[in-house]
């Protein structure tokens, strides 16, 4: 409805400093849904999942209108993880997947032109190598040219000769791959796996339903960040605006991720060693 417009999207508000409100929803929505299921603990019914789905659909719809496909995907995943961990049945999940596949023709007609172009570019980036396919082609070249051990810190040619767009934010994984190679990527993946594994352990040991749902959703959201970013940079997923956690340059996204990690630490710190 209002805010700053950049690259055709209205995503930011100036309140003395620039913030992206949709980033805050990555924390606010899991908090709200976890609170809701906590209040319904022991008597959760199918209508509660339906109501939670409506609560999730409203902010996601508004974010899609900005438009911001990447953030809407992350907010959707954060909310879905809470609903899933609250006990959503696999039968219903499979039904939703089938319904989603059946609705793809309708979704295609509702998508913006640039979103359709991203999907078509994913299928064949060489169809427009100097235009829409430039991002994916250059990022995959950078990843491949890193080889086993990489070209060394600040020695990447694709990145420092400015062939890679958004190299400090969405495509920073291509820069990292070129400079540190396969071994560096392996170390980075191990660090992410340790972080995600620790988060899941905290969720499993949390004392209340609210804490379990919140910790699990925040941890799996970090997994979604990593999977989507690395997937789009390496050319197996469409290009969307998703940063690489704690590696990409960013303002509101970095604060949101840091708050999420702080929340996990708080859940672990305040757990009861002996339940009463």
N, C-alpha and C positions, 0 to 999 in steps of 0.2 A: 504493500500500500504506500510505503514511503521509504526513503533511504537513498544511499549513493548507488549510482549505476556505473558499472565497469564491465567492458566486454559484453554488453547487451544483457547483463544480469543485475538485478537489484538485490544485493546480498548483505550490504554493510550499512551501519548507522554511525553517525558521528555524534558522540556525546561528550566532546572534548578530546576524546581519542576514538579511534576507529575500532568497532567490534563487529563480529559476525554472529548475530543472535542464534542462527541455526546450529552453530557449534555447541552452544550451551545446551541445546536439546539432547545432545548425545549423553549428557549426564542427567538432565532434568527428567527425561522420559523414563529411563530405567528406575530412577528414584521413585517416580510417581507410581509406576506399574508394580514395583516391588512392594511399596507401601499398600497398594490396593489389595494385592494377593495376601499380604500379611494380615490385613483386616479380615479377610475371608478364609483364613487358615482353618482347615478341618471341614469346611463346607463349600469348597470350590466346585462349581457346576459349569456346564457348558456355556450358560449365559454369561458367566464371568469372563470366559475367554472371548466371547463375542463383544462384550463391553470393552475389554482391554484392546481388542482389535480396532474398535472405533476410536478409542483414545489415541492409538498409534497412527491411524489413518489421517486424522485431522492435521497434525503438524507436518506429516510427510507430504500431504497434498499441498500445503502452503509453501513448503520448501521447493517442491517441483515447479510451482508457479513462478519462482524467482527468475530463471530456472537454475537449479543446482542438482544435477543428477547424482554426483558423487556424494554430497552430504546427505541427500535423501536416502541413498543406499545405506550409508552408515547409521543413520538414525533408525531406519527400518530394521536393520540387523540388531542394533542395541535393544530395541523394544521387543523384537521377536525372540531374542535369547531369553528375556525374562519370562515371556509367555511360555516358551518351550520348557524351561526349567521348572515352571510352576506345575507342570504335569500335562501339557498338551499331548493328546494321544497321537501315535504314529499314523493311525487310520485317517485322522483328520488332516495331518500334515500331507499325506500322500494325496488326499482329495484336493487340498489346496494347490499342490504342485500340478495335478492334472488340470484343474480349473485355470491355473496360470498359463499353462501351455496352450490350452484351448482359446485363451483370450489374447494370444500374441498378435493375431491380425488386427484386432481392435487397438491394442497398445501401439502397434506400428503406425496406425493412422493418427494417433494422438501425440506422437513424439514430434519434437522440433526437428527441423531439417538437419541441423548440425549433429543431433543425436543419431539420426538415421545414417548420416555420413560416417560417423565414428564406427558404427557396426559394419557398414559396407567396407570401410577401410581396413577393419580387422580381418575380414575375409580375404581381401586382396589389396594390400598397401601399395603394391607396385602400379596399380591403376592410375594413381595420381602421385608420383614420387616426389614432386616438387611442391605439392599442395597439401591435401588432406593426409596423405600417407607419409609425409616428411617426418613427423614425430616418431612414429613406430620404426621406420627404416633407420633413422639415425641412432635411436636408442639401442636397437638390436646390433647395429654395427659396433657401437661403443662397448656393449656387453661382450660381444665376440672378440673384439680386438684386445680385451684385457688378458685373454689367455689364462694360463694357470696361476701366475703370480702377479699379473698386472703390470702396468707401465710405471708405477711408482707415484708417490704423493705429489700432486700438482703437475704431473707429467702427461696427463691424458690429452690427446689431440682433439678428439671429437668435442669434448666439453670446453676446453680453453680456447679453441678456435670458434666457439659459439655455433657449432652445428646442432647441439642438443638444446631445444627450447625448454624453458622453465627448469633449468638445470639445478637451481638451488631449492626447488620445492617439489613438484610432482615427479620430476624425472631425475631426482638426485641419485636413485639407485643405479642408473646407467653410468653416472659419473663415478660412483663408488666401484662399480664392477670394472670399469676401464682402468682405474688406478690401482685396485687391489686384487683383481682377478678372481678366479674360482676359489682360491684359498680364503681370500678376504670375505667373499660371499658366504662360504661355509662357516666362518667364525661368526659373522653377523646373524646367520640363521640359528646357530646354536645359542647365541645370546637371547634371541627372541623366544626360542623354545624354552629356555630356562625361565624367562620372565613369565611366559604363558603358563608353564607347568606350575610355577610357584603360585600364581594367581588361582589356578584351579584347586590347588591344595588348600589355600586359604578359604576358598568357597566351600570345599567339602568339610572343613573343620569349623565353619562359622556356627555360632550358637543359635541363631534365629533364622526363620524362613526369610525374613527381610534381608538379612546380611548375606545369606546363601545366594538368593536370587540376584542381589546387587553385585556381589563379588563375581559371580559366574558371568553375568552379562558384561561387566566391565572388562573382564579378562578375554572373553570371546570377541568382544569388540576390537581389542588390540590385535587379535588374530585376523579379523576381517580387514583391518587397516593394512596389515603386512601382506596378506594374500592378494588383495585387490591391487595395491600399489605395485608389487613385484610382478603380478600377472599382466597388468596393462603395460608396464615398461618393457617386459620381455615379449609382448605381442600375443599373449594367449587370452587376454581380456580386452574389451573396448577401453579407449582412453577416457577416464573420468578424473575429476579433481579430487584425488585422495592422497594426502601426504604420507611419507614413510615415518612411522612413529620415532620421535627423538633423534631423527637424522635430518629430515627436511627442515628448511627454514620456515618459520611461521609464527604468527602471533597468537590469535585466539585458539587455533588448533593445538598449539604447544601447551597453552595454559590448560585447556580441557583435558589433554592427555595427562598432564602433571597432576591435576586434581583427581583424575581417575586412579592414578597410582597412589596418591596420598590417601584416598578413600580405602583402597585395598589394605594399605599399611595400618590404617585406623581400625579396620575390621579385625585384623590379626592382633593388633595391640590390645584391643578391648575384649577379646574373647575370654570366657570363663574357663579356667583350667579344670575346675570341678563343677559340674552342673548341679544346680540345686532345684 
